[in-house]
Amino acid sequence: MLTLENVRKAYGARVAVDDLSFEVRAGEVFGLLGPNGAGKSTTVSLGVGLLEPDAGRVDLGGLGAPTRPEVRARLGVAPQALALYEDLTAEENLRFFARIFGLRGTALAGRVEAALALAGLTDRRAERAVTFSGGMKRRLNIAAALVHEPSLVLLDEPTVGVDPQSRNAILDRIVALRDAGLTVIYTTHYMEEAARICDRVAIIDHGRLLALDTVDALIARHGGDPVLVATTSGGTHRESTPDPVAALARLAATATVLDFHVERADLEHVFLRLTGRSLRD
Amino acid sequence: MHAILTIAAKDLRLLARNRGHLVFTFVWPLVTALFFGTIFGGNGDDSGKIPVLLVDEDASEGSAALLAAVGRLSGVDAKANVEGRAAALGAVRRGDATAAVIAPKGYGAAGDRLFAGDPPVIELHVDPSRTAEAAMLEGQLMGAAMERLSDVFAGGERSVRVVDRALVEANTAARPDPVLTGFLGEVKRFVGTRTQASADAAGPAEGGAWRPVAITRHDVKDERDGPRSGYEVSLPQGVIWGMIGCALGFAMGLVNERTRGTLSRLCTSPIGRAHVLAGKGVACFIALVAVQVMLFVLGAVALGVVPGSLPRLIVAGLSLAIAFVGLMMVVATFARSEQSASGLAWALFLPLSMLGGGMVPLFALPGWMQTAGTFSPIKWGILALEGALWRGFGWAELALPCGVLLAVGLVGFGVAARRFDRTA
């Protein structure tokens, strides 16, 4: 659906994206992870046509570069900032963005209704966005990216600042959209969200792709072995092993096991292992 | 085009819902027009005249005639001060009146003496801060006194009495001047002839009183169909402030789109950056025209400001709107935040307005400022509006200011589009 091939982008002497290549497949939720300053925003901007690469190629669905307006018609973008007009109502916001994407008449009305329903704002359609809670604004922000039925939607940290209920609702709807055939690029700093909904995850840092695979595969490849933690009469026993069951059996043969659990690596562990623990800007 | 109109409609809706912006755009310019219009003379009533108090200490025919003549002077709002000299001087000291004219004791008698004795004295007491008015008053007083003197040669009872007295004083002088007595004798015969002619004709002799010079006043505004009131001068200023307020609001709106992220969203839609900018421009243009329509309609209905030429006013107004759209876009595309947009806008518009006559009328500015104003589009905007309102500009005269305004608008749009393409 979206292909970046050997893409490079620099701002003066600073290289933001360096020889980056990956492909987002149709119908998947593609997680794009990276610490602050990793080049994530530049990658996203290149992917949606806000920036032109200095070198390399970006292609959307075989139609060409998204810098071309007709190619961008297939895109939907929900920026991290709440990109809404607060003095317009929920419905007016959606109608405006639908019109910008060329919708008219009954098609426009139908899509606005669907987007309002998706955002759970049908009953609040006539209220101005400025009166909405953070969660409602986030949902409206996503709905505005979907109102024209794009093939690919970019959701840039769509759950920042929302309560657990709204977060769950947003994640469930993203999965539902994916199941309906929509391709989603999802950027977040919440690793558990990425692990929950992303089919594949790309981790980038310093403008380069560090890893790209399913969450399980990334953990398997970069997470290290599981750690068996057991409490015996002789004290606490920790053992990193590819087969915790066998290790537990061996331990039980030599000591009385009072308690045990297995610590498995998660996506955050992988992320920190790949990108390091030093603080970023 | 659909996208441009969609953006324009959205921006106008946002404008309508922003009370602060609405007040600044529509109410503030009206207040400005009323304020400055009132300062510069309002509807042309007596408020623009010089307040002068008259004190008659002589209580003679001559002093009464002089003060009556002063009361008839144009540009003077004369009031007889019944409480006398002290009260009149106190009023001038307090600034309640610009001047006091006092005819002291002996004025009438001195005025009836020809070619002898001390001249009649008229006291003019003025507020020292009003030197220009004082000089004008002094000249007008001299004229009124000369009028009284010239009446001596018009014939009539007073003429005879004054000349007879002058002859007696000349003949009884310690060293009589035969030339003067001879001359006065001729005058007596001349006055007698004119007095007899007046009596025969049961009216003044042909020619009336002789005047050394007659000054006829013609206000240039009358010949040029000029401003009938201060509001015709101040309304274009109010319009300019409306333009500034409106353009500033739209510039802030465009910057706000950038900071809120809606601009990024628009730039990832199928429309181009030029469409976004053009949509803003169309909305701003419509709002600017609406401000002008509202102000000129109010001006016509409430202030009596009727344009000399409606078609020319429309062309001037549209040109002004285009210029301000260009200036708005420049401000919006060079500012990175709402605060910087506001700062940049005022840093741009305030000096342009000061130099261009947007705050103080051009004629009241020093010469160098009037010259510098040539570089301010505000000046050309006011000139275009005044040209259509009351200066009686023809199409050829209107072409220069309107051409400058159109050029400002086009250059502004070009600069902004180039900048916007790089920074949006």
Interface residues (C-beta under 8 A of the other chain):
Chain A: V48 G49 L50 P66 P69 E70 R72 A73 L75 V77 P79 Q80 A81 L82 A83 L84 Y85 D87 L88 E92 F96 F97 R99 I100 F101 G102 R128 A144 A145
Chain B: H2 A3 T6 I7 K10 R13 L14 R17 N18 T259 R260 G261 T262 S264 R265 L266 C267 T268 S269 P270 I271 G272
